[in-house]
Amino acid sequence: MAAISSAVAVAAALARRFEGLYLSPYLCPAGVPTIGYGATFYEDGTRVTLRDAPITRERAETLLLWMVRTRFLPSVMRLCPGVDNPNRLAALIDFTFNLGAGQLKASTLRRRVNDGRWDDVPAELRKWVRGGGRVLRGLVVRREAEVLLIP
């Protein structure tokens, strides 16, 4: 359980760093209404709208930890059941937070993880740096932060 708590804490720190904090709703680069640290929906399943009231920093933090614990951690554990340490788990949680469980499920990254080919994982992570058909610096930096957790 301590390993999972550690993974959640590290993944949440990555999300804070790369998602940024927005207390008022905004459209993310994909055109989806978002609030806090990248939340597109609330605990009850209601989607964020641009008409939603601003939230506090504390509410954003609660929502972030809820998303990591109840959405992204379970997805990664289901899709990559053999992840063997908290840092690797955190890297995959952050990847999934950023790109979604569907992308992880369909990826060669997942196959390398599940085959225990950890030496190949950094190269697979580094492939996921494009948005709108071009390499985005923010995604390059995020992937490198994830790569640092893999060894």
N, C-alpha and C positions, 0 to 999 in steps of 0.2 A: 504493500500500500504506500510506503514511503517513496518507492520508485515512481509510482503513478503521480503522487503529489508533486514530486520534483519535476516530472515531465510537464505537468499542467503549469507549474510556475514558470518554467523556462519558455514554454510555448506562449503563454500569456505575455511574457516580457517581449518576445519577438513580435507578437501582434501589436502590442503597444508601440513599439519602435517603428514598425513599418506601416501600420494602418493609420497612425495618427489619431488624435482625439478631436471629434467634432460634436459639440453638444447640441447643435441644431441639425435637423435633417438636411441631407444634400444628395445630389446624384453622384454616384461613384463613376469611374471611367467607363464602366459597362452600361451606364444609364439606369442603374437600379437605386431607388431611394434607400439611404443608409444613414445610420446615426451611431454616435459613440465611437468605439474602436472597430468599425466595419460591420456592425450589426444590420442585417436586412430584415430581421423579424424579431419579435419579442418572445418571452417565455411561453406565452399562451398560443403561439403560432401566428398571431396577427402580424402582417407585413408592415414594415415601416412605410410611412407615406410622407410626402413633403409638407403635409399639413399638420404633422405631429408636433406637439409642444417640445421645446428644448428639454434636455435632461441635465442632471447634475453630473459632475465628475464621479461621484460615488455610484450613481446609477449606471453610468457607463462601465465602471469597473465590475459591478455586479453582473451586468449583462455579458461582458467579455468572459468572465470566469464561467458563467453558466454555459455560454456557447462552447467554450473549450471542453468543459467537463461532460456535457450532455450530447453534443453534436459531433465534434471533431475527434475527440479521444475515442469514443466508441466506434466511429467509422474506421479509424486507423487500426484499432485493435482487431476489428472484424476482418479487415482487408489484408492486414499484415500481422498475423498472430504470432510470428516468431521474433518480433523486435526484442532485442536482448538487453537494452539498457535505456535509462531515462532520457539521455541526451538524444539518442537516435529517435526515440519515440517523439520527443519534443520537435525535432526537425520535421518529421513526417506530419505531425499535428499542424505545424505552421504551414507547410506546403498545402495541406488539405484546407486549412482556414483560408488561404489565399486563392486556391484554384478549385476547390470542391472535391467531394468524395468521388464523383463520377470521373474526374480526370485521374485521380489516383488509381481507381479501379481499372481503368483502361490502359494504364501506362506500363512501359517497360521498366520504369523505376520500381513499381510494385513487384514485378517479376524478379528483378534483381534482389530486392529485399527478401522476398519469400524464398529465393534460392540460396540465401545467405551469402550472396556475392557483394559484400559491403565495399570492396575495393572499386566496384563499378558504380556504386551509388552516387558519388560526387559528380561524375560525368553525366549521369542521368538527370540529376537535379539541375545542372547547368544548362540543360536544353530548354528549360521552362522560363525563358527570359523575354518573351515577345508579347506585345500587346498591340493590337491593330496592325499586325504584320511587320512591326519593327522592334528592334531590341530596345528595351526600356531600362535605363540606368537603375531605377529603383528596384526592378526585379532582379537585375544582376547582383546588386548589393544584398538583397534579401536571400537569394539562393546561396551566395557565399557565406552568409551568416548561418544558414542551415548546414552547409557543407562542413563548417567548423565543428559541428556537433556529431558528425558521423564516425570519426576514428574510434 
